[in-house]
Amino acid sequence: MSKLDSPDRVKPAAPPPPAPAPLYANRTRIYPKAVTGTVRRAKWAILALCLGLYYTVPLLRWDRGPALPNQAVLVDMQNARLFFFWIEIWPQEVYYLTGLLVLGAIGLFAATSLFGRVWCGFACPQTVWTDLFMWVERRIQGDRNERMRLDKQNWSREKLLKKGATHAAWLAIAAATGGAWIMYFNDALAMTRDFFTLRASGTVYFFFGLFTATTYLLAGWAREQVCTYMCPWPRFQAAMLDESSLVVSYRGWRGEPRGKAKAAGVGDCVDCRACVNVCPTGIDIRDGLQLECIGCGLCIDACDDIMARLDRPKGLIAFETFANIAASEAAAKPLPPGPARLACGMQARTPTRFLRPRTWLYLGVLGLVAGIMAGSYMLRETLSLAVIRERAPLFVRLSDGGIRNAYALKLASKTRETEMLSLVLDGPAGLQMLVQDAEADAQGRPVLVTRPDGITQWRALVTAPPGLRLPENIPVTFRLIDAEGRIAVSEASVFLGPKP
Amino acid sequence: MPTKIEKDAVTGINTTGHEWDGLRELDNPLPKWWLYVFYASILFALAWVVLYPALPIRGYTGLTGWTARGAIGPVLEGERARQEPMLARLRGATPEQIAADPQLRAFALAGGRIAFANNCAGCHGAGGQGAAGGFPSLADDEWIWGGSFDAIQHTIQHGARNGESDDARATQMPRFLADGMLTAPQVSDVAEHVLSLTGRATDQAAAGRGAPLFAENCASCHGERGEGNRDLGAPSLADQIWLYGSDKASVARSISYSRGGVMPAWNGRLDPAIVNMLTVYVHALGGGE
């Protein structure tokens, strides 16, 4: 060993560390079993409601008078307007959309802190469409065991037919999904006609194709992979949960130790794996709350079904708080498995605290944002004036020695009526204003006319006569006066001249 | 420093023999999908070179014969065809009629702004503010050749002192000193008189001596009191706008060697519709007459 060797080479060779668990896990195919019960019924109802809304809302009509779209909900890209029943949003008011997204996020926080991932399990489009696709799959290929058998067997006429029919049905649903999506951006009725007569725009076909493809891929193929890997929500949802959140829980104090139904000294869990078999993400809820759990509660139905068959009380798996699980466990632990233990554990539970600082905070923020949005919508200006000073030239010297500035006035109106507004200039006495092409009112003031739901542009020439000595740069304000003599809108600018 | 190539204990893959502070690089092959995309990109590039003008060789257009210039042609044709009905109406109307029709006026002002930027702004400035050296402002209220619609249209159509159009504005101011019509002291006196018309003179005696000289030599075009004459393109000398400077040296130079702006005729260069649009636009710039 020479002295040139670096110190780390001198160390004796350490045994190689054990290989770390790979970060990549192969996908395991999941064959969720059909289930019936209260939660499943609620899930069907919410699915029907969500899909029903999604497909019918674009067909709703709302009379806005002639020359305006009569679709109740329409994102009119061509005319840069968003219509929502009686509300009409201009592009510069896109912050209302931001507000809606903020409301959605806070609402999600509030719902999660109260009931866990109910959004994920019941109302998220990924869940709704996956559920629908699984229903189709089940109708065509049969339930869990039949699907597993079908996947294992070699390709045959039957397998080809069943698989083909499934994918055809999926594609049909996906196409309907993509078709409904584009209806939100075009007049639904006219667009449908154009769509089938191949006269719709390339954009329409592109987005139709895009949403058909994503629906088919995400709900047909990716499924729980979307929830587990693509969606950020499961990674930080735990931050919204606390010991009082109602989440899908396995009452281990009642179920453990697992064992055969007739065995002595075992808990209520008979280890039938019904809860695992119905899970759309393929997890075992008995391992506790975990990242993959979307809180759909189908395992509750599956377990209740088994408990009913065994003549045992339902609720081995239930929407339950961490606080109650811990309280029941502490109370029931000393007792041997059996009815006494169950009664004792259930008695130790306390009513769920729905209103607690965390939920108050979420509800407060929710109310605050909603209030700000409603307030700003009710107080929003329907008229806006932009004053753009012409900068080439900065000012014009007139033949009599006067100084003239020119301003472009842009008057945007969000109402559907034409308004006549008198323009006055607020500035040093002596300034004279002329608006090109404007008529004068009874007092000789120029009258600017708005265009309904549009912009009119005017050019104002403001002149300082030769005798008027002004500084180089003075503020002026343009004010529009409505028929009642009130100031409808004001906009400041400056009047420039040569150095005095 | 290359070291021994050995099998990595954890992954079972050979190392490349490169090591940096104890970090060794594994000799992993490139992912298959990456390689195939790479090969496909090469084929795509080759096909591109064959089909499109991708080589810097004059005249090489590829098998398709596609050029960017060729591609824009039909687009421009389409735009021209789209504008044509409006342009036809603009050709058939006088500038007054255009200004009176809100639709035509809006089109003319928008199109005139672009045409002005393309053709006129080089001399007259982006907003018609003019430029030093005899390029008059079009945004003020002085019009050398007249500020009516007809006068503006005529000036744009035929220009001034260009030798291109028989109808061009073509008057010529004499070179009073250079051609021996006035002596240098006389020029100085006349300059003082001209400045006195707007109260600028510093030498009242010289201004007085210049008055008869002015009446004799200048008043025929510029008027008795220097009020100017638009028919002759003789600007007013009694206002506050000075195209070539208001100091005495500049005025004396104007008298000695004469002045006269040159402007090209736009009749053959621009579509009559564009000329009409420009007329309406320029008229609106400073208010017109």
Chai-1 contact restraints between the chains, C-beta under 6 A:
chainA,res_idxA,chainB,res_idxB,connection_type,confidence,min_distance_angstrom,max_distance_angstrom,comment,restraint_id
A,P16,B,A9,contact,1.0,0.0,6.0,A-B,restraint_1
A,A19,B,V10,contact,1.0,0.0,6.0,A-B,restraint_2
A,E390,B,G127,contact,1.0,0.0,6.0,A-B,restraint_3
A,A392,B,A126,contact,1.0,0.0,6.0,A-B,restraint_4
A,A392,B,G127,contact,1.0,0.0,6.0,A-B,restraint_5
A,A392,B,Q129,contact,1.0,0.0,6.0,A-B,restraint_6
A,P393,B,G127,contact,1.0,0.0,6.0,A-B,restraint_7
A,P393,B,Q129,contact,1.0,0.0,6.0,A-B,restraint_8
A,P393,B,A139,contact,1.0,0.0,6.0,A-B,restraint_9
A,V396,B,A139,contact,1.0,0.0,6.0,A-B,restraint_10
A,V396,B,D140,contact,1.0,0.0,6.0,A-B,restraint_11
A,L398,B,D140,contact,1.0,0.0,6.0,A-B,restraint_12
A,L398,B,D141,contact,1.0,0.0,6.0,A-B,restraint_13
A,S399,B,D141,contact,1.0,0.0,6.0,A-B,restraint_14
A,S399,B,E142,contact,1.0,0.0,6.0,A-B,restraint_15
A,S399,B,D239,contact,1.0,0.0,6.0,A-B,restraint_16
A,S399,B,Q240,contact,1.0,0.0,6.0,A-B,restraint_17
A,S399,B,I241,contact,1.0,0.0,6.0,A-B,restraint_18
A,G401,B,Q240,contact,1.0,0.0,6.0,A-B,restraint_19
